[in-house]
Amino acid sequence: MFCVIYRSTRREQTYLYVEKKDDFSRVPPELMAGFGKPQLAMLLPLDGRKKLAGADLDKVKQALLEQGYYLQLPPPPENLLKQHLASTGKK
């Protein structure tokens, strides 16, 4: 199984995985409108891989088979104040 990964022009660290190059037919129009013009990031074989850098491999494969796309969002921002308070023993 191969996938094609596109970078969002509107949202940092947001990627769209699809099954075929330039085929966004199974991606909802609302998602495409918010994603912006897709920029090709890479072609990636999924078979034989054990992991992906920013996404769960099994979830990506399942989403591609079931809905035809997978959207990788950036990780949530770190709450530095919460981390600091936890490290000092304060709540």
N, CA, C and O atoms as a GROMACS GRO file, in nm:
protein
  364
    1MET      N    1   0.085  -0.119   0.000
    1MET     CA    2   0.000   0.000   0.000
    1MET      C    3   0.089   0.125   0.000
    1MET      O    4   0.183   0.136   0.079
    2PHE      N    5   0.057   0.217  -0.091
    2PHE     CA    6   0.127   0.344  -0.099
    2PHE      C    7   0.034   0.455  -0.054
    2PHE      O    8  -0.088   0.440  -0.058
    3CYS      N    9   0.090   0.566  -0.012
    3CYS     CA   10   0.011   0.685   0.014
    3CYS      C   11   0.089   0.806  -0.034
    3CYS      O   12   0.211   0.804  -0.049
    4VAL      N   13   0.015   0.911  -0.059
    4VAL     CA   14   0.073   1.037  -0.102
    4VAL      C   15   0.042   1.138   0.008
    4VAL      O   16  -0.072   1.149   0.052
    5ILE      N   17   0.143   1.211   0.051
    5ILE     CA   18   0.126   1.305   0.162
    5ILE      C   19   0.141   1.447   0.111
    5ILE      O   20   0.236   1.481   0.040
    6TYR      N   21   0.042   1.530   0.149
    6TYR     CA   22   0.041   1.670   0.110
    6TYR      C   23   0.048   1.758   0.233
    6TYR      O   24  -0.008   1.725   0.338
    7ARG      N   25   0.117   1.870   0.220
    7ARG     CA   26   0.130   1.969   0.327
    7ARG      C   27   0.025   2.077   0.304
    7ARG      O   28  -0.001   2.116   0.190
    8SER      N   29  -0.034   2.124   0.412
    8SER     CA   30  -0.134   2.232   0.405
    8SER      C   31  -0.064   2.366   0.384
    8SER      O   32   0.042   2.392   0.440
    9THR      N   33  -0.126   2.451   0.302
    9THR     CA   34  -0.074   2.587   0.283
    9THR      C   35  -0.136   2.684   0.383
    9THR      O   36  -0.092   2.798   0.393
   10ARG      N   37  -0.237   2.638   0.456
   10ARG     CA   38  -0.306   2.725   0.552
   10ARG      C   39  -0.276   2.693   0.698
   10ARG      O   40  -0.287   2.781   0.784
   11ARG      N   41  -0.240   2.571   0.726
   11ARG     CA   42  -0.219   2.529   0.865
   11ARG      C   43  -0.083   2.463   0.880
   11ARG      O   44  -0.052   2.364   0.812
   12GLU      N   45  -0.002   2.517   0.968
   12GLU     CA   46   0.130   2.461   0.993
   12GLU      C   47   0.121   2.321   1.049
   12GLU      O   48   0.030   2.289   1.127
   13GLN      N   49   0.215   2.237   1.010
   13GLN     CA   50   0.226   2.099   1.059
   13GLN      C   51   0.099   2.018   1.038
   13GLN      O   52   0.068   1.929   1.117
   14THR      N   53   0.025   2.047   0.931
   14THR     CA   54  -0.096   1.972   0.899
   14THR      C   55  -0.074   1.903   0.765
   14THR      O   56  -0.035   1.966   0.666
   15TYR      N   57  -0.100   1.772   0.764
   15TYR     CA   58  -0.073   1.692   0.645
   15TYR      C   59  -0.195   1.608   0.609
   15TYR      O   60  -0.269   1.563   0.697
   16LEU      N   61  -0.215   1.588   0.479
   16LEU     CA   62  -0.325   1.508   0.428
   16LEU      C   63  -0.267   1.389   0.353
   16LEU      O   64  -0.188   1.406   0.260
   17TYR      N   65  -0.305   1.269   0.394
   17TYR     CA   66  -0.260   1.146   0.330
   17TYR      C   67  -0.375   1.097   0.240
   17TYR      O   68  -0.488   1.087   0.286
   18VAL      N   69  -0.345   1.066   0.115
   18VAL     CA   70  -0.444   1.009   0.023
   18VAL      C   71  -0.381   0.888  -0.046
   18VAL      O   72  -0.260   0.867  -0.040
   19GLU      N   73  -0.466   0.811  -0.112
   19GLU     CA   74  -0.419   0.687  -0.175
   19GLU      C   75  -0.348   0.710  -0.309
   19GLU      O   76  -0.253   0.640  -0.341
   20LYS      N   77  -0.394   0.808  -0.385
   20LYS     CA   78  -0.339   0.831  -0.519
   20LYS      C   79  -0.303   0.978  -0.536
   20LYS      O   80  -0.369   1.066  -0.482
   21LYS      N   81  -0.197   1.003  -0.611
   21LYS     CA   82  -0.150   1.139  -0.634
   21LYS      C   83  -0.259   1.225  -0.698
   21LYS      O   84  -0.320   1.187  -0.798
   22ASP      N   85  -0.282   1.340  -0.638
   22ASP     CA   86  -0.378   1.440  -0.686
   22ASP      C   87  -0.522   1.390  -0.692
   22ASP      O   88  -0.604   1.447  -0.765
   23ASP      N   89  -0.555   1.285  -0.618
   23ASP     CA   90  -0.693   1.235  -0.613
   23ASP      C   91  -0.753   1.269  -0.477
   23ASP      O   92  -0.730   1.200  -0.378
   24PHE      N   93  -0.830   1.378  -0.475
   24PHE     CA   94  -0.893   1.424  -0.352
   24PHE      C   95  -1.044   1.399  -0.356
   24PHE      O   96  -1.120   1.462  -0.283
   25SER      N   97  -1.087   1.305  -0.442
   25SER     CA   98  -1.230   1.281  -0.463
   25SER      C   99  -1.301   1.230  -0.338
   25SER      O  100  -1.421   1.252  -0.324
   26ARG      N  101  -1.231   1.163  -0.248
   26ARG     CA  102  -1.294   1.110  -0.127
   26ARG      C  103  -1.276   1.202  -0.006
   26ARG      O  104  -1.324   1.172   0.103
   27VAL      N  105  -1.207   1.313  -0.025
   27VAL     CA  106  -1.185   1.410   0.083
   27VAL      C  107  -1.302   1.508   0.084
   27VAL      O  108  -1.335   1.564  -0.020
   28PRO      N  109  -1.367   1.529   0.199
   28PRO     CA  110  -1.481   1.623   0.205
   28PRO      C  111  -1.442   1.764   0.157
   28PRO      O  112  -1.333   1.812   0.189
   29PRO      N  113  -1.530   1.828   0.082
   29PRO     CA  114  -1.501   1.963   0.031
   29PRO      C  115  -1.470   2.063   0.142
   29PRO      O  116  -1.387   2.152   0.123
   30GLU      N  117  -1.536   2.050   0.258
   30GLU     CA  118  -1.512   2.141   0.370
   30GLU      C  119  -1.369   2.128   0.419
   30GLU      O  120  -1.304   2.228   0.452
   31LEU      N  121  -1.320   2.005   0.424
   31LEU     CA  122  -1.182   1.982   0.469
   31LEU      C  123  -1.085   2.043   0.369
   31LEU      O  124  -0.987   2.108   0.408
   32MET      N  125  -1.111   2.023   0.241
   32MET     CA  126  -1.022   2.079   0.138
   32MET      C  127  -1.022   2.231   0.142
   32MET      O  128  -0.918   2.294   0.120
   33ALA      N  129  -1.136   2.291   0.170
   33ALA     CA  130  -1.144   2.438   0.176
   33ALA      C  131  -1.058   2.491   0.291
   33ALA      O  132  -0.989   2.591   0.274
   34GLY      N  133  -1.062   2.425   0.404
   34GLY     CA  134  -0.982   2.467   0.520
   34GLY      C  135  -0.835   2.431   0.508
   34GLY      O  136  -0.749   2.496   0.568
   35PHE      N  137  -0.806   2.329   0.430
   35PHE     CA  138  -0.669   2.280   0.413
   35PHE      C  139  -0.587   2.373   0.323
   35PHE      O  140  -0.466   2.386   0.340
   36GLY      N  141  -0.653   2.436   0.228
   36GLY     CA  142  -0.582   2.520   0.132
   36GLY      C  143  -0.531   2.438   0.016
   36GLY      O  144  -0.567   2.320   0.002
   37LYS      N  145  -0.449   2.498  -0.067
   37LYS     CA  146  -0.394   2.427  -0.184
   37LYS      C  147  -0.290   2.326  -0.136
   37LYS      O  148  -0.189   2.364  -0.077
   38PRO      N  149  -0.314   2.196  -0.161
   38PRO     CA  150  -0.220   2.094  -0.114
   38PRO      C  151  -0.085   2.105  -0.185
   38PRO      O  152  -0.078   2.121  -0.307
   39GLN      N  153   0.022   2.096  -0.106
   39GLN     CA  154   0.158   2.093  -0.161
   39GLN      C  155   0.214   1.953  -0.140
   39GLN      O  156   0.220   1.904  -0.027
   40LEU      N  157   0.256   1.890  -0.248
   40LEU     CA  158   0.310   1.755  -0.239
   40LEU      C  159   0.430   1.751  -0.147
   40LEU      O  160   0.527   1.824  -0.166
   41ALA      N  161   0.424   1.665  -0.046
   41ALA     CA  162   0.536   1.650   0.048
   41ALA      C  163   0.616   1.524   0.015
   41ALA      O  164   0.739   1.529   0.009
   42MET      N  165   0.547   1.410  -0.005
   42MET     CA  166   0.619   1.287  -0.038
   42MET      C  167   0.525   1.174  -0.078
   42MET      O  168   0.406   1.176  -0.047
   43LEU      N  169   0.580   1.077  -0.147
   43LEU     CA  170   0.515   0.950  -0.177
   43LEU      C  171   0.576   0.850  -0.080
   43LEU      O  172   0.697   0.847  -0.061
   44LEU      N  173   0.491   0.768  -0.019
   44LEU     CA  174   0.542   0.682   0.088
   44LEU      C  175   0.482   0.542   0.080
   44LEU      O  176   0.359   0.529   0.084
   45PRO      N  177   0.565   0.438   0.071
   45PRO     CA  178   0.512   0.302   0.081
   45PRO      C  179   0.483   0.271   0.229
   45PRO      O  180   0.567   0.293   0.316
   46LEU      N  181   0.364   0.219   0.255
   46LEU     CA  182   0.327   0.188   0.394
   46LEU      C  183   0.356   0.044   0.430
   46LEU      O  184   0.380   0.013   0.547
   47ASP      N  185   0.354  -0.045   0.331
   47ASP     CA  186   0.382  -0.186   0.359
   47ASP      C  187   0.527  -0.204   0.401
   47ASP      O  188   0.618  -0.147   0.340
   48GLY      N  189   0.548  -0.283   0.503
   48GLY     CA  190   0.682  -0.310   0.552
   48GLY      C  191   0.733  -0.208   0.653
   48GLY      O  192   0.838  -0.228   0.714
   49ARG      N  193   0.661  -0.098   0.671
   49ARG     CA  194   0.701   0.003   0.769
   49ARG      C  195   0.653  -0.040   0.907
   49ARG      O  196   0.552  -0.108   0.920
   50LYS      N  197   0.726   0.001   1.007
   50LYS     CA  198   0.686  -0.028   1.145
   50LYS      C  199   0.624   0.093   1.211
   50LYS      O  200   0.546   0.079   1.305
   51LYS      N  201   0.660   0.215   1.163
   51LYS     CA  202   0.604   0.336   1.223
   51LYS      C  203   0.616   0.453   1.126
   51LYS      O  204   0.687   0.446   1.026
   52LEU      N  205   0.545   0.559   1.159
   52LEU     CA  206   0.552   0.685   1.086
   52LEU      C  207   0.597   0.792   1.183
   52LEU      O  208   0.582   0.778   1.305
   53ALA      N  209   0.652   0.900   1.130
   53ALA     CA  210   0.705   1.007   1.216
   53ALA      C  211   0.597   1.075   1.300
   53ALA      O  212   0.614   1.087   1.421
   54GLY      N  213   0.489   1.118   1.240
   54GLY     CA  214   0.392   1.196   1.315
   54GLY      C  215   0.253   1.138   1.323
   54GLY      O  216   0.158   1.206   1.362
   55ALA      N  217   0.238   1.010   1.285
   55ALA     CA  218   0.105   0.949   1.284
   55ALA      C  219   0.116   0.801   1.318
   55ALA      O  220   0.222   0.740   1.304
   56ASP      N  221   0.006   0.745   1.362
   56ASP     CA  222  -0.002   0.603   1.393
   56ASP      C  223  -0.022   0.526   1.262
   56ASP      O  224  -0.122   0.548   1.192
   57LEU      N  225   0.069   0.437   1.228
   57LEU     CA  226   0.066   0.365   1.101
   57LEU      C  227  -0.064   0.288   1.081
   57LEU      O  228  -0.122   0.293   0.973
   58ASP      N  229  -0.111   0.218   1.183
   58ASP     CA  230  -0.233   0.140   1.171
   58ASP      C  231  -0.355   0.229   1.148
   58ASP      O  232  -0.443   0.195   1.069
   59LYS      N  233  -0.359   0.344   1.215
   59LYS     CA  234  -0.471   0.438   1.195
   59LYS      C  235  -0.469   0.496   1.054
   59LYS      O  236  -0.574   0.515   0.994
   60VAL      N  237  -0.351   0.526   1.003
   60VAL     CA  238  -0.338   0.579   0.867
   60VAL      C  239  -0.390   0.478   0.767
   60VAL      O  240  -0.471   0.511   0.681
   61LYS      N  241  -0.344   0.353   0.778
   61LYS     CA  242  -0.387   0.248   0.685
   61LYS      C  243  -0.538   0.228   0.691
   61LYS      O  244  -0.604   0.219   0.587
   62GLN      N  245  -0.593   0.221   0.812
   62GLN     CA  246  -0.736   0.200   0.829
   62GLN      C  247  -0.816   0.316   0.770
   62GLN      O  248  -0.916   0.294   0.701
   63ALA      N  249  -0.773   0.439   0.796
   63ALA     CA  250  -0.844   0.556   0.744
   63ALA      C  251  -0.838   0.560   0.591
   63ALA      O  252  -0.937   0.593   0.527
   64LEU      N  253  -0.723   0.526   0.534
   64LEU     CA  254  -0.712   0.525   0.388
   64LEU      C  255  -0.807   0.423   0.326
   64LEU      O  256  -0.871   0.451   0.225
   65LEU      N  257  -0.817   0.306   0.387
   65LEU     CA  258  -0.906   0.203   0.335
   65LEU      C  259  -1.053   0.240   0.353
   65LEU      O  260  -1.133   0.222   0.261
   66GLU      N  261  -1.089   0.291   0.469
   66GLU     CA  262  -1.230   0.317   0.500
   66GLU      C  263  -1.282   0.448   0.443
   66GLU      O  264  -1.393   0.451   0.391
   67GLN      N  265  -1.204   0.556   0.452
   67GLN     CA  266  -1.257   0.686   0.409
   67GLN      C  267  -1.178   0.749   0.294
   67GLN      O  268  -1.222   0.848   0.236
   68GLY      N  269  -1.062   0.692   0.261
   68GLY     CA  270  -0.986   0.741   0.146
   68GLY      C  271  -0.888   0.852   0.177
   68GLY      O  272  -0.821   0.902   0.087
   69TYR      N  273  -0.877   0.891   0.303
   69TYR     CA  274  -0.782   0.995   0.342
   69TYR      C  275  -0.754   0.986   0.491
   69TYR      O  276  -0.828   0.924   0.567
   70TYR      N  277  -0.644   1.049   0.531
   70TYR     CA  278  -0.610   1.061   0.673
   70TYR      C  279  -0.557   1.202   0.693
   70TYR      O  280  -0.471   1.248   0.617
   71LEU      N  281  -0.605   1.272   0.793
   71LEU     CA  282  -0.561   1.407   0.824
   71LEU      C  283  -0.473   1.403   0.947
   71LEU      O  284  -0.516   1.361   1.054
   72GLN      N  285  -0.348   1.448   0.932
   72GLN     CA  286  -0.254   1.456   1.044
   72GLN      C  287  -0.249   1.599   1.093
   72GLN      O  288  -0.206   1.689   1.020
   73LEU      N  289  -0.292   1.620   1.215
   73LEU     CA  290  -0.293   1.754   1.275
   73LEU      C  291  -0.169   1.773   1.361
   73LEU      O  292  -0.109   1.674   1.406
   74PRO      N  293  -0.130   1.898   1.386
   74PRO     CA  294  -0.013   1.920   1.471
   74PRO      C  295  -0.041   1.878   1.614
   74PRO      O  296  -0.157   1.875   1.657
   75PRO      N  297   0.063   1.846   1.689
   75PRO     CA  298   0.042   1.812   1.830
   75PRO      C  299  -0.012   1.933   1.906
   75PRO      O  300   0.015   2.047   1.867
   76PRO      N  301  -0.086   1.910   2.013
   76PRO     CA  302  -0.137   2.023   2.091
   76PRO      C  303  -0.022   2.103   2.151
   76PRO      O  304   0.083   2.046   2.181
   77PRO      N  305  -0.041   2.233   2.169
   77PRO     CA  306   0.066   2.314   2.227
   77PRO      C  307   0.095   2.271   2.371
   77PRO      O  308   0.005   2.228   2.444
   78GLU      N  309   0.219   2.284   2.409
   78GLU     CA  310   0.258   2.248   2.546
   78GLU      C  311   0.210   2.356   2.643
   78GLU      O  312   0.215   2.475   2.614
   79ASN      N  313   0.164   2.311   2.759
   79ASN     CA  314   0.126   2.404   2.863
   79ASN      C  315   0.246   2.415   2.958
   79ASN      O  316   0.260   2.336   3.052
   80LEU      N  317   0.331   2.512   2.931
   80LEU     CA  318   0.455   2.525   3.008
   80LEU      C  319   0.430   2.560   3.154
   80LEU      O  320   0.504   2.515   3.241
   81LEU      N  321   0.327   2.640   3.182
   81LEU     CA  322   0.296   2.674   3.320
   81LEU      C  323   0.256   2.549   3.397
   81LEU      O  324   0.300   2.529   3.510
   82LYS      N  325   0.172   2.467   3.337
   82LYS     CA  326   0.128   2.344   3.403
   82LYS      C  327   0.248   2.252   3.429
   82LYS      O  328   0.258   2.191   3.536
   83GLN      N  329   0.338   2.241   3.332
   83GLN     CA  330   0.458   2.159   3.351
   83GLN      C  331   0.546   2.213   3.463
   83GLN      O  332   0.598   2.136   3.545
   84HIS      N  333   0.562   2.343   3.468
   84HIS     CA  334   0.643   2.405   3.571
   84HIS      C  335   0.584   2.381   3.710
   84HIS      O  336   0.655   2.344   3.803
   85LEU      N  337   0.454   2.402   3.722
   85LEU     CA  338   0.388   2.382   3.852
   85LEU      C  339   0.396   2.235   3.895
   85LEU      O  340   0.415   2.206   4.014
   86ALA      N  341   0.383   2.144   3.800
   86ALA     CA  342   0.393   2.002   3.833
   86ALA      C  343   0.535   1.968   3.880
   86ALA      O  344   0.553   1.887   3.971
   87SER      N  345   0.633   2.029   3.818
   87SER     CA  346   0.772   1.997   3.855
   87SER      C  347   0.808   2.057   3.991
   87SER      O  348   0.898   2.006   4.058
   88THR      N  349   0.739   2.163   4.033
   88THR     CA  350   0.767   2.224   4.164
   88THR      C  351   0.676   2.169   4.273
   88THR      O  352   0.690   2.206   4.389
   89GLY      N  353   0.583   2.082   4.235
   89GLY     CA  354   0.492   2.024   4.333
   89GLY      C  355   0.372   2.110   4.364
   89GLY      O  356   0.300   2.081   4.460
   90LYS      N  357   0.348   2.215   4.287
   90LYS     CA  358   0.233   2.301   4.309
   90LYS      C  359   0.123   2.266   4.212
   90LYS      O  360   0.148   2.211   4.105
   91LYS      N  361  -0.001   2.299   4.250
   91LYS     CA  362  -0.115   2.270   4.162
   91LYS      C  363  -0.174   2.395   4.105
   91LYS      O  364  -0.270   2.388   4.029
   0.00000   0.00000   0.00000
